[in-house]
């Protein structure tokens, strides 16, 4: 007997909201649990219908990607030092500074004229009074000019700030739409793979060629949990970091065999380049202290039987190659079990941890470019994946107050980095959605 893991639904639910997944096409309804009476339950969509749904979802994603890239360019232009409103704001501020300097000179002229009048002889008095009157008139005009210039500079600055804030809001809205579109693609692909598998099973087997047929799907098991401890929020190229995962059996029954699923994914800062090849996971336990590579199926067969109420610890070591560019990474840790009686289960809440990747000292980071981004919002309890450990939460949000005080290309870079971090998680979801366990014979 073999355990089958289709992570599609779990991961899709974890990185999206059910409403999003079900909104693009009714065909996605198959991804939700069937709780209605048989007479009220609509017919399941066919493979052909789901293939059409996937195509529609991908088209919507492409359109959302184009819109987000346009919004990114608008934001980049708004944050540029050469943006028209930014140039106008600088000119208005310079005029205000010049007006302030002119007022200082005019006020000093009045002071000097008053001193000259006080020291003037009877013959000089008339000329001194005329000089003072002219100086006071000029000072009044300079004060008025300063007030006007200050008001103009304030308005120009607010217009430039408002343009940056609005561009940021539009860009953020574009990111949200793109995240929802990616979620729809993920859900559609998950539903399609599930339908194909069911079709294979109905055709006279279970689809894996081992002749064991009729096994059925493994259940979500909330009592089987995985908790990650000690994973830092950032790692540096050329180093290794050790952390651990604790697998606990709170199912109320003894488990004959427990496996741990462990994968790592990463992209560069732009989110466009997959750099997972530079990262390697190895594991060890108290009984097997020698570090071993995670197998090709990304499963660790180190725990074996686990009695009810017991727990087991596995050490994990993440090694980052010295050539690794700066970027973002994600680990995905889950657990499976199967028993000799044919029953099997999957962790309901897996552990997802994000971390930043820092390039080795002296290694320049590539300039970010606008690429697809995805959401990493934590789901409601029981939706499939729960972030745990010490990893940082992504993406970073740029606030209006920050933008209002920003006018340089640095702000553009920070927004791109936040987007890239989100992409790392979205790409991981797409990667995990295609993972299934097809080994581990009892």
C-alpha positions in Angstrom: 0.0 0.0 0.0 1.2 3.5 -0.7 0.5 6.9 0.7 -0.5 9.5 -1.9 -0.1 13.2 -1.2 -1.7 15.8 -3.5 -0.6 19.0 -1.9 -2.6 21.1 -4.4 -5.7 21.8 -2.3 -3.8 22.2 1.0 -1.4 24.7 -0.4 -3.9 26.6 -2.5 -6.2 27.1 0.5 -3.2 28.1 2.6 -2.1 31.0 0.3 -5.5 32.1 -0.8 -9.1 32.5 0.3 -11.8 30.0 -0.7 -13.9 32.8 -2.1 -11.1 33.7 -4.6 -10.6 30.1 -5.6 -14.3 29.6 -6.3 -15.0 32.9 -8.0 -13.3 32.4 -11.4 -15.3 29.4 -12.5 -17.9 27.1 -10.9 -15.7 24.2 -11.9 -13.5 25.0 -8.8 -16.4 24.0 -6.5 -15.0 20.5 -6.6 -12.1 21.6 -4.3 -14.6 22.3 -1.4 -15.8 19.5 0.9 -19.2 18.1 -0.1 -21.5 18.7 2.7 -24.9 18.9 1.0 -27.3 16.0 0.7 -26.8 14.0 -2.5 -30.0 15.3 -4.1 -28.8 18.9 -3.8 -25.1 18.4 -4.7 -24.3 19.6 -8.3 -22.6 17.2 -10.7 -18.8 17.1 -10.5 -17.1 18.9 -13.4 -15.5 16.8 -16.0 -11.8 16.7 -16.8 -12.6 18.6 -20.0 -14.4 21.3 -18.1 -11.6 21.6 -15.6 -9.0 21.9 -18.4 -11.1 24.8 -19.8 -11.2 26.3 -16.3 -7.4 26.1 -16.0 -7.0 27.8 -19.4 -9.4 30.6 -18.4 -7.6 31.1 -15.1 -4.2 31.3 -16.8 -5.6 33.9 -19.3 -6.9 36.0 -16.4 -3.5 35.6 -14.7 -1.7 36.9 -17.8 -4.0 39.9 -18.0 -3.4 40.6 -14.3 0.3 40.3 -14.8 0.3 42.9 -17.6 -1.8 45.3 -15.6 0.5 45.0 -12.6 3.6 45.6 -14.7 2.0 48.7 -16.1 1.2 49.9 -12.5 4.7 49.2 -11.5 6.1 51.4 -14.2 3.7 54.2 -13.2 4.9 53.8 -9.6 8.5 53.8 -10.7 8.0 57.0 -12.8 6.2 58.7 -9.8 9.1 57.9 -7.5 11.7 59.2 -9.9 13.6 62.4 -9.2 12.7 63.4 -12.8 8.9 63.0 -12.3 7.2 66.3 -13.5 5.5 66.9 -10.2 8.7 66.2 -8.3 10.6 68.6 -10.5 7.8 71.2 -10.0 7.9 70.7 -6.2 11.7 71.2 -6.1 11.4 74.4 -8.2 8.6 75.7 -5.9 10.7 74.9 -2.8 13.7 76.7 -4.3 11.5 79.8 -5.0 10.3 79.7 -1.4 13.9 79.5 -0.2 14.9 82.5 -2.4 11.9 84.4 -1.1 12.9 83.7 2.5 16.4 84.9 1.8 15.1 88.1 0.1 12.9 88.8 3.2 16.0 88.5 5.5 17.8 91.1 3.3 14.8 93.4 3.2 14.3 93.2 7.0 18.0 94.0 7.5 17.6 97.0 5.2 14.8 98.3 7.5 17.0 97.9 10.5 19.9 99.7 8.9 17.6 102.5 7.8 16.2 103.0 11.3 19.8 103.2 12.7 20.8 105.7 10.0 17.7 107.9 10.8 18.5 107.9 14.5 22.0 109.1 13.8 21.2 111.5 11.0 21.8 115.3 11.4 19.0 117.8 10.7 20.2 118.2 7.2 20.3 114.4 6.6 17.0 113.6 8.3 14.7 114.0 5.2 16.8 111.7 3.1 17.1 109.1 5.9 13.3 109.1 6.4 12.8 108.5 2.6 15.3 105.6 2.7 13.5 104.0 5.7 10.1 104.3 3.9 11.4 102.6 0.8 13.0 99.9 2.9 9.8 99.2 4.8 7.8 99.0 1.6 10.4 96.5 0.2 10.3 94.5 3.4 6.4 94.3 3.2 6.6 93.1 -0.4 9.3 90.5 0.5 7.2 89.2 3.4 4.1 88.9 1.0 6.3 87.1 -1.6 7.6 84.7 1.0 4.0 83.8 2.2 3.0 83.2 -1.4 6.1 81.1 -2.2 5.7 79.0 0.9 2.1 78.3 0.0 3.0 77.4 -3.6 5.8 75.1 -2.3 3.4 73.3 0.1 0.8 72.7 -2.7 3.5 71.5 -5.1 5.0 69.1 -2.5 1.5 67.7 -1.6 0.7 67.1 -5.3 4.0 65.2 -5.7 3.3 63.2 -2.6 -0.2 62.5 -3.6 0.9 61.2 -7.0 3.4 58.8 -5.3 0.8 57.6 -2.9 -1.8 57.0 -5.5 0.7 55.2 -7.7 1.6 53.0 -4.8 -2.1 52.2 -4.1 -2.7 51.3 -7.7 0.4 49.1 -7.7 -0.7 47.4 -4.5 -4.2 46.8 -6.0 -2.5 45.3 -9.0 -0.5 43.0 -6.8 -3.7 41.9 -5.0 -5.5 41.1 -8.3 -2.4 39.2 -9.4 -2.3 37.2 -6.2 -6.0 36.3 -6.6 -5.4 35.3 -10.2 -2.5 33.0 -9.2 -4.7 31.5 -6.5 -7.3 30.7 -9.1 -4.7 29.0 -11.3 -3.5 27.0 -8.4 -6.9 25.9 -7.4 -7.9 25.1 -10.9 -4.8 22.9 -11.5 -5.4 21.2 -8.1 -9.0 20.4 -9.1 -7.9 19.2 -12.5 -5.2 16.8 -11.1 -7.7 15.5 -8.6 -10.2 14.8 -11.3 -7.7 13.0 -13.4 -6.6 10.9 -10.5 -10.2 10.0 -9.7 -10.8 9.2 -13.4 -7.8 6.8 -13.4 -9.0 5.1 -10.2 -12.5 4.6 -11.7 -10.9 3.1 -14.7 -10.0 -0.1 -12.8 -7.0 0.8 -10.6 -5.6 3.5 -8.4 -3.5 5.1 -11.1 0.0 4.1 -9.8 0.3 0.7 -11.4 0.9 -1.2 -8.2 -2.4 -3.1 -8.3 -3.3 -2.2 -4.7 -6.5 -0.3 -5.9 -9.3 0.9 -3.8 -7.1 2.6 -1.1 -9.0 5.9 -1.1 -7.7 9.2 0.0 -5.8 9.8 3.1 -7.6 11.9 5.7 -6.6 15.3 7.1 -5.3 14.5 10.6 -5.3 17.5 13.0 -3.8 15.4 15.7 -0.5 14.9 13.7 1.5 18.2 14.0 4.8 19.5 12.8 6.5 22.5 14.6 9.7 24.1 13.3 12.1 25.6 15.8 15.2 27.6 15.4 15.0 28.7 11.7 16.4 32.2 11.5 14.7 35.1 9.7 17.7 35.4 7.4 20.6 33.3 6.1 23.8 34.3 4.3 25.3 32.7 1.2 28.2 30.4 2.1 26.9 29.4 5.5 24.8 26.6 7.0 22.1 26.9 9.7 20.7 24.2 11.9 17.1 24.0 13.1 14.7 21.3 14.1 11.2 20.0 13.5 9.1 18.3 16.1 6.5 15.8 15.0 3.8 15.0 17.6 1.2 12.3 17.6 -2.0 13.6 19.2 -4.3 11.5 17.1 -5.5 9.3 19.9 -4.1 6.2 18.3 -0.7 4.6 17.7 0.7 5.2 14.2 2.7 2.4 12.5 4.8 4.6 10.3 5.3 8.4 10.2 7.1 10.3 7.4 8.2 13.9 7.4 7.9 15.9 4.2 10.5 18.7 3.9 11.2 21.0 0.9 12.9 24.3 0.4 12.3 26.9 -2.4 13.9 30.3 -3.2 14.0 33.0 -5.8 16.2 36.0 -6.3 15.0 39.5 -5.2 13.2 40.1 -8.4 11.2 36.9 -7.9 11.9 36.0 -11.5 14.8 33.5 -11.0 14.5 30.2 -9.2 17.6 29.8 -7.0 16.6 26.8 -5.1 19.4 24.8 -6.7 21.8 26.7 -4.4 20.0 25.5 -1.2 20.3 22.0 0.3 18.5 20.3 3.1 20.0 17.5 5.1 18.7 15.8 8.3 19.8 13.8 11.3 18.4 12.3 14.4 19.7 11.1 17.8 19.6 7.5 16.4 21.1 8.5 13.0 23.5 11.4 13.8 25.2 11.4 10.4 23.8 14.1 8.1 21.7 12.6 5.3 20.2 14.2 2.2 16.4 14.5 1.9 15.4 11.9 -0.6 14.2 12.6 -4.1 10.5 12.6 -3.0 11.4 15.1 -0.3 10.4 12.7 2.5 12.4 11.9 5.6 11.9 8.3 6.7 13.4 8.6 10.2 10.6 8.3 12.7 9.0 5.0 12.1 6.2 4.0 14.5 5.0 6.8 16.9 2.7 5.9 19.8 -0.2 8.1 20.8 1.0 11.1 22.8 4.6 10.6 21.7 6.8 13.0 19.8 10.0 12.8 17.7 12.6 15.4 16.8 14.5 15.7 13.6 17.4 18.1 13.1 17.5 19.9 9.7 20.5 21.7 8.3 20.0 24.3 5.5 23.2 24.9 3.5 23.3 27.9 1.3 25.9 27.9 -1.5 28.4 30.8 -1.5 27.3 31.6 -5.1 23.7 32.2 -3.9 22.4 35.7 -4.9 20.3 37.7 -2.4 16.6 36.7 -2.4 13.9 35.1 -0.4 13.3 31.5 0.6 10.7 29.3 2.1 10.6 25.9 3.8 7.6 23.6 3.8 7.4 20.9 6.5 4.6 18.5 6.8 3.9 14.9 8.1 2.2 11.8 6.8 1.4 8.5 8.5 0.1 5.1 7.4 -1.0 2.0 9.3 -0.9 -1.6 8.5 -4.7 -1.7 8.3 -4.5 0.6 5.2 -5.5 3.8 7.0 -3.4 6.9 6.4 -3.4 10.6 7.1 -1.8 14.0 6.5 -1.0 16.9 8.8 -3.8 19.3 8.6 -1.6 22.3 9.5 1.8 22.2 8.0 4.7 24.5 8.9 5.6 27.2 6.3 8.5 29.5 7.2 9.9 32.3 5.1 13.4 33.7 5.4 15.6 36.3 3.6 18.7 35.3 1.8 21.7 37.6 2.0 24.4 37.5 -0.6 28.0 36.7 0.5 30.1 39.7 1.5 31.2 41.7 -1.6 28.6 40.0 -3.9 26.5 42.7 -5.6 22.8 42.1 -5.7 21.0 42.2 -9.0 18.7 45.2 -9.6 15.1 44.2 -9.1 12.6 44.2 -12.0 8.8 43.9 -11.9 7.7 40.3 -11.9 4.7 38.3 -10.6 4.0 38.4 -6.9 1.9 36.3 -4.7 0.3 36.5 -1.3 1.5 35.0 1.9 -1.4 35.8 4.1 -1.9 33.3 6.9 -5.1 31.3 6.5 -7.9 30.7 9.0 -7.4 27.8 11.3 -7.8 24.5 9.6 -7.3 25.8 6.1 -4.2 23.8 5.4 -0.9 25.6 6.2 0.0 27.5 9.3 3.2 29.7 9.4 5.3 28.7 12.3 8.8 29.2 13.6 10.8 32.4 13.5 10.7 33.3 9.8 9.6 36.7 8.8 6.2 37.5 7.3 6.1 38.6 3.7 5.3 40.7 1.8 6.3 44.1 3.4 3.7 46.8 3.0 4.7 50.3 2.0 2.6 52.8 3.9 1.3 56.2 2.6 3.3 58.0 5.3 6.5 56.4 4.1 5.8 57.3 0.5 5.0 60.9 1.3 8.5 61.3 2.7 10.2 59.5 -0.2 11.2 60.8 -3.6 14.2 58.7 -4.6 14.9 55.5 -6.4 15.4 53.8 -3.0 11.7 53.6 -2.6 11.3 51.9 -5.9 13.9 49.3 -4.9 12.1 48.6 -1.6 8.8 48.0 -3.3 10.5 45.6 -5.8 12.1 43.7 -3.0 8.8 43.3 -1.2 7.2 42.0 -4.4 10.1 39.6 -5.0 9.6 38.1 -1.5 6.0 37.5 -2.2 6.9 35.9 -5.5 9.1 33.4 -3.7 6.2 32.2 -1.7 3.8 32.1 -4.7 6.4 30.1 -6.7 6.7 27.7 -3.8 3.0 27.2 -3.8 3.0 26.4 -7.5 5.9 24.0 -6.9 4.3 22.3 -4.0 1.0 22.0 -5.8 2.5 19.5 -8.2 4.1 17.3 -5.4 2.7 14.0 -4.6 4.0 11.1 -2.6 4.2 7.8 -4.5 6.5 5.7 -2.4 6.8 4.4 1.1 5.6 0.8 0.9 4.4 -0.7 4.2 
